[in-house]
């Protein structure tokens, strides 16, 4: 779904893969995983690399999904301040 463009932001991965499984594989708890999915900038590169390996997607594509989500959240915050 990433390859075909159906998933455009990092958080959308977890509509298809249980976050609890990924959290366990990363060695973190479900609460931290939930927070990091919402605030993708809190992931470190090693964690994103592990996720890319777990879901068998190129690391750079996972970075782009994370960056897209991060930039979208910044733009939403800017738009809220203008209103």
PDB file as gemmi writes it, atoms N, CA and C in Angstrom:
CRYST1    1.000    1.000    1.000  90.00  90.00  90.00 P 1                      
ATOM      1  N   UNK A   1       0.821  -1.193   0.000  1.00  0.00           N  
ATOM      2  CA  UNK A   1       0.000   0.000   0.000  1.00  0.00           C  
ATOM      3  C   UNK A   1       0.866   1.259   0.000  1.00  0.00           C  
ATOM      4  N   UNK A   2       2.036   1.156   0.577  1.00  0.00           N  
ATOM      5  CA  UNK A   2       2.972   2.280   0.525  1.00  0.00           C  
ATOM      6  C   UNK A   2       3.443   2.472  -0.904  1.00  0.00           C  
ATOM      7  N   UNK A   3       3.786   1.374  -1.536  1.00  0.00           N  
ATOM      8  CA  UNK A   3       4.297   1.413  -2.909  1.00  0.00           C  
ATOM      9  C   UNK A   3       3.283   2.021  -3.882  1.00  0.00           C  
ATOM     10  N   UNK A   4       2.002   1.759  -3.650  1.00  0.00           N  
ATOM     11  CA  UNK A   4       0.970   2.240  -4.572  1.00  0.00           C  
ATOM     12  C   UNK A   4       0.453   3.633  -4.223  1.00  0.00           C  
ATOM     13  N   UNK A   5       0.915   4.191  -3.102  1.00  0.00           N  
ATOM     14  CA  UNK A   5       0.521   5.540  -2.722  1.00  0.00           C  
ATOM     15  C   UNK A   5      -0.744   5.620  -1.879  1.00  0.00           C  
ATOM     16  N   UNK A   6      -1.264   4.474  -1.447  1.00  0.00           N  
ATOM     17  CA  UNK A   6      -2.453   4.496  -0.591  1.00  0.00           C  
ATOM     18  C   UNK A   6      -2.112   4.948   0.828  1.00  0.00           C  
ATOM     19  N   UNK A   7      -0.895   4.722   1.234  1.00  0.00           N  
ATOM     20  CA  UNK A   7      -0.411   5.202   2.526  1.00  0.00           C  
ATOM     21  C   UNK A   7       0.505   6.378   2.240  1.00  0.00           C  
ATOM     22  N   UNK A   8       0.135   7.548   2.771  1.00  0.00           N  
ATOM     23  CA  UNK A   8       0.900   8.765   2.488  1.00  0.00           C  
ATOM     24  C   UNK A   8       1.541   9.376   3.727  1.00  0.00           C  
ATOM     25  N   UNK A   9       1.112   8.921   4.912  1.00  0.00           N  
ATOM     26  CA  UNK A   9       1.693   9.392   6.161  1.00  0.00           C  
ATOM     27  C   UNK A   9       2.053   8.197   7.027  1.00  0.00           C  
ATOM     28  N   UNK A  10       3.016   8.392   7.872  1.00  0.00           N  
ATOM     29  CA  UNK A  10       3.538   7.316   8.714  1.00  0.00           C  
ATOM     30  C   UNK A  10       2.443   6.657   9.545  1.00  0.00           C  
ATOM     31  N   UNK A  11       1.582   7.446  10.161  1.00  0.00           N  
ATOM     32  CA  UNK A  11       0.541   6.902  11.056  1.00  0.00           C  
ATOM     33  C   UNK A  11      -0.388   5.928  10.343  1.00  0.00           C  
ATOM     34  N   UNK A  12      -0.550   6.062   9.042  1.00  0.00           N  
ATOM     35  CA  UNK A  12      -1.453   5.203   8.285  1.00  0.00           C  
ATOM     36  C   UNK A  12      -0.956   3.758   8.199  1.00  0.00           C  
ATOM     37  N   UNK A  13       0.309   3.550   8.415  1.00  0.00           N  
ATOM     38  CA  UNK A  13       0.857   2.189   8.435  1.00  0.00           C  
ATOM     39  C   UNK A  13       0.108   1.357   9.470  1.00  0.00           C  
ATOM     40  N   UNK A  14      -0.243   1.993  10.572  1.00  0.00           N  
ATOM     41  CA  UNK A  14      -0.819   1.273  11.707  1.00  0.00           C  
ATOM     42  C   UNK A  14      -2.329   1.060  11.569  1.00  0.00           C  
ATOM     43  N   UNK A  15      -2.876   1.455  10.434  1.00  0.00           N  
ATOM     44  CA  UNK A  15      -4.234   1.059  10.080  1.00  0.00           C  
ATOM     45  C   UNK A  15      -4.220  -0.382   9.560  1.00  0.00           C  
ATOM     46  N   UNK A  16      -3.019  -0.863   9.211  1.00  0.00           N  
ATOM     47  CA  UNK A  16      -2.874  -2.175   8.587  1.00  0.00           C  
ATOM     48  C   UNK A  16      -1.992  -3.138   9.386  1.00  0.00           C  
ATOM     49  N   UNK A  17      -1.163  -2.588  10.243  1.00  0.00           N  
ATOM     50  CA  UNK A  17      -0.266  -3.401  11.062  1.00  0.00           C  
ATOM     51  C   UNK A  17      -0.509  -3.025  12.521  1.00  0.00           C  
ATOM     52  N   UNK A  18      -0.738  -3.997  13.397  1.00  0.00           N  
ATOM     53  CA  UNK A  18      -0.989  -3.660  14.807  1.00  0.00           C  
ATOM     54  C   UNK A  18       0.216  -2.965  15.456  1.00  0.00           C  
ATOM     55  N   UNK A  19      -0.055  -1.816  16.055  1.00  0.00           N  
ATOM     56  CA  UNK A  19       1.027  -1.078  16.709  1.00  0.00           C  
ATOM     57  C   UNK A  19       1.618  -1.870  17.865  1.00  0.00           C  
ATOM     58  N   UNK A  20       0.808  -2.727  18.488  1.00  0.00           N  
ATOM     59  CA  UNK A  20       1.309  -3.522  19.615  1.00  0.00           C  
ATOM     60  C   UNK A  20       2.401  -4.494  19.158  1.00  0.00           C  
ATOM     61  N   UNK A  21       2.262  -5.026  17.970  1.00  0.00           N  
ATOM     62  CA  UNK A  21       3.275  -5.943  17.424  1.00  0.00           C  
ATOM     63  C   UNK A  21       4.568  -5.181  17.145  1.00  0.00           C  
ATOM     64  N   UNK A  22       4.443  -4.022  16.531  1.00  0.00           N  
ATOM     65  CA  UNK A  22       5.624  -3.209  16.227  1.00  0.00           C  
ATOM     66  C   UNK A  22       6.274  -2.735  17.519  1.00  0.00           C  
ATOM     67  N   UNK A  23       5.472  -2.301  18.485  1.00  0.00           N  
ATOM     68  CA  UNK A  23       6.007  -1.859  19.775  1.00  0.00           C  
ATOM     69  C   UNK A  23       6.825  -2.969  20.423  1.00  0.00           C  
ATOM     70  N   UNK A  24       6.281  -4.173  20.416  1.00  0.00           N  
ATOM     71  CA  UNK A  24       6.998  -5.312  21.006  1.00  0.00           C  
ATOM     72  C   UNK A  24       8.317  -5.554  20.275  1.00  0.00           C  
ATOM     73  N   UNK A  25       8.289  -5.508  18.957  1.00  0.00           N  
ATOM     74  CA  UNK A  25       9.510  -5.741  18.180  1.00  0.00           C  
ATOM     75  C   UNK A  25      10.551  -4.631  18.388  1.00  0.00           C  
ATOM     76  N   UNK A  26      10.083  -3.424  18.706  1.00  0.00           N  
ATOM     77  CA  UNK A  26      11.008  -2.323  18.994  1.00  0.00           C  
ATOM     78  C   UNK A  26      11.488  -2.343  20.438  1.00  0.00           C  
ATOM     79  N   UNK A  27      10.814  -3.124  21.265  1.00  0.00           N  
ATOM     80  CA  UNK A  27      11.176  -3.179  22.674  1.00  0.00           C  
ATOM     81  C   UNK A  27      10.637  -2.001  23.459  1.00  0.00           C  
ATOM     82  N   UNK A  28       9.489  -1.486  23.053  1.00  0.00           N  
ATOM     83  CA  UNK A  28       8.881  -0.362  23.750  1.00  0.00           C  
ATOM     84  C   UNK A  28       7.464  -0.743  24.174  1.00  0.00           C  
ATOM     85  N   UNK A  29       6.834   0.120  24.951  1.00  0.00           N  
ATOM     86  CA  UNK A  29       5.467  -0.189  25.380  1.00  0.00           C  
ATOM     87  C   UNK A  29       4.445   0.482  24.463  1.00  0.00           C  
ATOM     88  N   UNK A  30       3.213   0.042  24.598  1.00  0.00           N  
ATOM     89  CA  UNK A  30       2.141   0.500  23.723  1.00  0.00           C  
ATOM     90  C   UNK A  30       1.860   1.996  23.879  1.00  0.00           C  
ATOM     91  N   UNK A  31       1.957   2.519  25.105  1.00  0.00           N  
ATOM     92  CA  UNK A  31       1.714   3.953  25.320  1.00  0.00           C  
ATOM     93  C   UNK A  31       2.739   4.810  24.592  1.00  0.00           C  
ATOM     94  N   UNK A  32       3.998   4.439  24.692  1.00  0.00           N  
ATOM     95  CA  UNK A  32       5.050   5.195  23.995  1.00  0.00           C  
ATOM     96  C   UNK A  32       4.851   5.087  22.488  1.00  0.00           C  
ATOM     97  N   UNK A  33       4.502   3.917  22.035  1.00  0.00           N  
ATOM     98  CA  UNK A  33       4.298   3.716  20.597  1.00  0.00           C  
ATOM     99  C   UNK A  33       3.162   4.602  20.095  1.00  0.00           C  
ATOM    100  N   UNK A  34       2.075   4.661  20.822  1.00  0.00           N  
ATOM    101  CA  UNK A  34       0.942   5.505  20.439  1.00  0.00           C  
ATOM    102  C   UNK A  34       1.370   6.968  20.357  1.00  0.00           C  
ATOM    103  N   UNK A  35       2.108   7.431  21.355  1.00  0.00           N  
ATOM    104  CA  UNK A  35       2.585   8.817  21.375  1.00  0.00           C  
ATOM    105  C   UNK A  35       3.499   9.099  20.189  1.00  0.00           C  
ATOM    106  N   UNK A  36       4.370   8.163  19.888  1.00  0.00           N  
ATOM    107  CA  UNK A  36       5.337   8.370  18.808  1.00  0.00           C  
ATOM    108  C   UNK A  36       4.683   8.303  17.433  1.00  0.00           C  
ATOM    109  N   UNK A  37       3.625   7.529  17.303  1.00  0.00           N  
ATOM    110  CA  UNK A  37       2.913   7.491  16.024  1.00  0.00           C  
ATOM    111  C   UNK A  37       2.287   8.856  15.749  1.00  0.00           C  
ATOM    112  N   UNK A  38       1.765   9.480  16.780  1.00  0.00           N  
ATOM    113  CA  UNK A  38       1.177  10.807  16.634  1.00  0.00           C  
ATOM    114  C   UNK A  38       2.254  11.871  16.454  1.00  0.00           C  
ATOM    115  N   UNK A  39       3.350  11.738  17.174  1.00  0.00           N  
ATOM    116  CA  UNK A  39       4.466  12.694  17.117  1.00  0.00           C  
ATOM    117  C   UNK A  39       5.670  11.977  16.529  1.00  0.00           C  
ATOM    118  N   UNK A  40       5.630  11.774  15.235  1.00  0.00           N  
ATOM    119  CA  UNK A  40       6.621  10.947  14.542  1.00  0.00           C  
ATOM    120  C   UNK A  40       8.049  11.465  14.745  1.00  0.00           C  
ATOM    121  N   UNK A  41       8.200  12.733  15.056  1.00  0.00           N  
ATOM    122  CA  UNK A  41       9.535  13.303  15.268  1.00  0.00           C  
ATOM    123  C   UNK A  41      10.211  12.729  16.504  1.00  0.00           C  
ATOM    124  N   UNK A  42       9.475  12.029  17.351  1.00  0.00           N  
ATOM    125  CA  UNK A  42      10.058  11.428  18.545  1.00  0.00           C  
ATOM    126  C   UNK A  42      10.739  10.088  18.275  1.00  0.00           C  
ATOM    127  N   UNK A  43      10.503   9.518  17.107  1.00  0.00           N  
ATOM    128  CA  UNK A  43      11.234   8.302  16.736  1.00  0.00           C  
ATOM    129  C   UNK A  43      12.680   8.668  16.451  1.00  0.00           C  
ATOM    130  N   UNK A  44      13.597   7.778  16.779  1.00  0.00           N  
ATOM    131  CA  UNK A  44      14.966   7.994  16.328  1.00  0.00           C  
ATOM    132  C   UNK A  44      15.166   7.212  15.028  1.00  0.00           C  
ATOM    133  N   UNK A  45      16.238   7.501  14.347  1.00  0.00           N  
ATOM    134  CA  UNK A  45      16.484   6.877  13.042  1.00  0.00           C  
ATOM    135  C   UNK A  45      16.603   5.365  13.149  1.00  0.00           C  
ATOM    136  N   UNK A  46      17.192   4.892  14.210  1.00  0.00           N  
ATOM    137  CA  UNK A  46      17.345   3.447  14.382  1.00  0.00           C  
ATOM    138  C   UNK A  46      15.976   2.776  14.498  1.00  0.00           C  
ATOM    139  N   UNK A  47      15.060   3.392  15.218  1.00  0.00           N  
ATOM    140  CA  UNK A  47      13.714   2.832  15.343  1.00  0.00           C  
ATOM    141  C   UNK A  47      12.988   2.830  13.998  1.00  0.00           C  
ATOM    142  N   UNK A  48      13.133   3.913  13.250  1.00  0.00           N  
ATOM    143  CA  UNK A  48      12.503   3.953  11.923  1.00  0.00           C  
ATOM    144  C   UNK A  48      13.121   2.912  10.994  1.00  0.00           C  
ATOM    145  N   UNK A  49      14.422   2.703  11.129  1.00  0.00           N  
ATOM    146  CA  UNK A  49      15.080   1.682  10.326  1.00  0.00           C  
ATOM    147  C   UNK A  49      14.543   0.293  10.682  1.00  0.00           C  
ATOM    148  N   UNK A  50      14.381   0.036  11.973  1.00  0.00           N  
ATOM    149  CA  UNK A  50      13.840  -1.254  12.409  1.00  0.00           C  
ATOM    150  C   UNK A  50      12.418  -1.457  11.870  1.00  0.00           C  
ATOM    151  N   UNK A  51      11.616  -0.407  11.914  1.00  0.00           N  
ATOM    152  CA  UNK A  51      10.254  -0.500  11.387  1.00  0.00           C  
ATOM    153  C   UNK A  51      10.284  -0.800   9.900  1.00  0.00           C  
ATOM    154  N   UNK A  52      11.161  -0.126   9.175  1.00  0.00           N  
ATOM    155  CA  UNK A  52      11.241  -0.382   7.734  1.00  0.00           C  
ATOM    156  C   UNK A  52      11.618  -1.838   7.458  1.00  0.00           C  
ATOM    157  N   UNK A  53      12.511  -2.391   8.266  1.00  0.00           N  
ATOM    158  CA  UNK A  53      12.895  -3.793   8.103  1.00  0.00           C  
ATOM    159  C   UNK A  53      11.739  -4.725   8.464  1.00  0.00           C  
ATOM    160  N   UNK A  54      11.019  -4.391   9.527  1.00  0.00           N  
ATOM    161  CA  UNK A  54       9.899  -5.227   9.958  1.00  0.00           C  
ATOM    162  C   UNK A  54       8.795  -5.309   8.915  1.00  0.00           C  
ATOM    163  N   UNK A  55       8.531  -4.199   8.246  1.00  0.00           N  
ATOM    164  CA  UNK A  55       7.452  -4.184   7.259  1.00  0.00           C  
ATOM    165  C   UNK A  55       7.972  -4.357   5.838  1.00  0.00           C  
ATOM    166  N   UNK A  56       9.286  -4.569   5.727  1.00  0.00           N  
ATOM    167  CA  UNK A  56       9.923  -4.845   4.443  1.00  0.00           C  
ATOM    168  C   UNK A  56       9.684  -3.734   3.421  1.00  0.00           C  
ATOM    169  N   UNK A  57       9.918  -2.501   3.876  1.00  0.00           N  
ATOM    170  CA  UNK A  57       9.809  -1.316   3.022  1.00  0.00           C  
ATOM    171  C   UNK A  57      11.134  -0.561   3.091  1.00  0.00           C  
ATOM    172  N   UNK A  58      11.541  -0.015   1.980  1.00  0.00           N  
ATOM    173  CA  UNK A  58      12.780   0.754   1.913  1.00  0.00           C  
ATOM    174  C   UNK A  58      12.803   1.839   2.999  1.00  0.00           C  
ATOM    175  N   UNK A  59      13.922   1.923   3.696  1.00  0.00           N  
ATOM    176  CA  UNK A  59      14.095   2.880   4.788  1.00  0.00           C  
ATOM    177  C   UNK A  59      13.779   4.308   4.349  1.00  0.00           C  
ATOM    178  N   UNK A  60      14.215   4.699   3.167  1.00  0.00           N  
ATOM    179  CA  UNK A  60      13.973   6.059   2.696  1.00  0.00           C  
ATOM    180  C   UNK A  60      12.479   6.336   2.519  1.00  0.00           C  
ATOM    181  N   UNK A  61      11.719   5.337   2.142  1.00  0.00           N  
ATOM    182  CA  UNK A  61      10.273   5.527   1.995  1.00  0.00           C  
ATOM    183  C   UNK A  61       9.620   5.752   3.359  1.00  0.00           C  
ATOM    184  N   UNK A  62      10.103   5.049   4.361  1.00  0.00           N  
ATOM    185  CA  UNK A  62       9.588   5.252   5.715  1.00  0.00           C  
ATOM    186  C   UNK A  62       9.957   6.655   6.195  1.00  0.00           C  
ATOM    187  N   UNK A  63      11.157   7.106   5.889  1.00  0.00           N  
ATOM    188  CA  UNK A  63      11.554   8.472   6.256  1.00  0.00           C  
ATOM    189  C   UNK A  63      10.667   9.510   5.579  1.00  0.00           C  
ATOM    190  N   UNK A  64      10.363   9.282   4.314  1.00  0.00           N  
ATOM    191  CA  UNK A  64       9.499  10.219   3.588  1.00  0.00           C  
ATOM    192  C   UNK A  64       8.100  10.248   4.209  1.00  0.00           C  
ATOM    193  N   UNK A  65       7.569   9.078   4.575  1.00  0.00           N  
ATOM    194  CA  UNK A  65       6.255   9.042   5.236  1.00  0.00           C  
ATOM    195  C   UNK A  65       6.294   9.816   6.548  1.00  0.00           C  
ATOM    196  N   UNK A  66       7.347   9.639   7.312  1.00  0.00           N  
ATOM    197  CA  UNK A  66       7.495  10.360   8.570  1.00  0.00           C  
ATOM    198  C   UNK A  66       7.618  11.859   8.347  1.00  0.00           C  
ATOM    199  N   UNK A  67       8.420  12.246   7.369  1.00  0.00           N  
ATOM    200  CA  UNK A  67       8.606  13.670   7.070  1.00  0.00           C  
ATOM    201  C   UNK A  67       7.304  14.297   6.578  1.00  0.00           C  
ATOM    202  N   UNK A  68       6.564  13.575   5.763  1.00  0.00           N  
ATOM    203  CA  UNK A  68       5.283  14.078   5.257  1.00  0.00           C  
ATOM    204  C   UNK A  68       4.315  14.334   6.406  1.00  0.00           C  
ATOM    205  N   UNK A  69       4.234  13.383   7.317  1.00  0.00           N  
ATOM    206  CA  UNK A  69       3.353  13.538   8.476  1.00  0.00           C  
ATOM    207  C   UNK A  69       3.812  14.695   9.349  1.00  0.00           C  
ATOM    208  N   UNK A  70       5.116  14.793   9.588  1.00  0.00           N  
ATOM    209  CA  UNK A  70       5.658  15.860  10.427  1.00  0.00           C  
ATOM    210  C   UNK A  70       5.358  17.232   9.827  1.00  0.00           C  
ATOM    211  N   UNK A  71       5.612  17.394   8.540  1.00  0.00           N  
ATOM    212  CA  UNK A  71       5.366  18.681   7.885  1.00  0.00           C  
ATOM    213  C   UNK A  71       3.882  19.020   7.863  1.00  0.00           C  
ATOM    214  N   UNK A  72       3.047  18.004   7.697  1.00  0.00           N  
ATOM    215  CA  UNK A  72       1.603  18.220   7.728  1.00  0.00           C  
ATOM    216  C   UNK A  72       1.163  18.738   9.095  1.00  0.00           C  
ATOM    217  N   UNK A  73       1.726  18.176  10.162  1.00  0.00           N  
ATOM    218  CA  UNK A  73       1.348  18.628  11.506  1.00  0.00           C  
ATOM    219  C   UNK A  73       1.821  20.060  11.760  1.00  0.00           C  
ATOM    220  N   UNK A  74       2.974  20.414  11.234  1.00  0.00           N  
ATOM    221  CA  UNK A  74       3.462  21.795  11.380  1.00  0.00           C  
ATOM    222  C   UNK A  74       2.531  22.759  10.643  1.00  0.00           C  
ATOM    223  N   UNK A  75       2.129  22.383   9.440  1.00  0.00           N  
ATOM    224  CA  UNK A  75       1.233  23.243   8.662  1.00  0.00           C  
ATOM    225  C   UNK A  75      -0.126  23.387   9.337  1.00  0.00           C  
ATOM    226  N   UNK A  76      -0.624  22.320   9.944  1.00  0.00           N  
ATOM    227  CA  UNK A  76      -1.896  22.398  10.679  1.00  0.00           C  
ATOM    228  C   UNK A  76      -1.782  23.365  11.846  1.00  0.00           C  
ATOM    229  N   UNK A  77      -0.677  23.327  12.562  1.00  0.00           N  
ATOM    230  CA  UNK A  77      -0.475  24.236  13.693  1.00  0.00           C  
ATOM    231  C   UNK A  77      -0.408  25.689  13.221  1.00  0.00           C  
ATOM    232  N   UNK A  78       0.270  25.923  12.096  1.00  0.00           N  
ATOM    233  CA  UNK A  78       0.358  27.276  11.558  1.00  0.00           C  
ATOM    234  C   UNK A  78      -1.021  27.796  11.155  1.00  0.00           C  
ATOM    235  N   UNK A  79      -1.799  26.931  10.534  1.00  0.00           N  
ATOM    236  CA  UNK A  79      -3.146  27.339  10.109  1.00  0.00           C  
ATOM    237  C   UNK A  79      -4.053  27.624  11.286  1.00  0.00           C  
ATOM    238  N   UNK A  80      -3.924  26.886  12.371  1.00  0.00           N  
ATOM    239  CA  UNK A  80      -4.735  27.128  13.569  1.00  0.00           C  
ATOM    240  C   UNK A  80      -4.401  28.478  14.188  1.00  0.00           C  
ATOM    241  N   UNK A  81      -3.121  28.874  14.132  1.00  0.00           N  
ATOM    242  CA  UNK A  81      -2.707  30.150  14.713  1.00  0.00           C  
ATOM    243  C   UNK A  81      -3.265  31.304  13.902  1.00  0.00           C  
ATOM    244  N   UNK A  82      -3.459  31.128  12.615  1.00  0.00           N  
ATOM    245  CA  UNK A  82      -3.959  32.203  11.743  1.00  0.00           C  
ATOM    246  C   UNK A  82      -5.435  32.470  11.962  1.00  0.00           C  
ATOM    247  N   UNK A  83      -6.157  31.484  12.434  1.00  0.00           N  
ATOM    248  CA  UNK A  83      -7.613  31.628  12.585  1.00  0.00           C  
ATOM    249  C   UNK A  83      -7.983  32.431  13.773  1.00  0.00           C  
TER     250      UNK A  83                                                      
END                                                                             
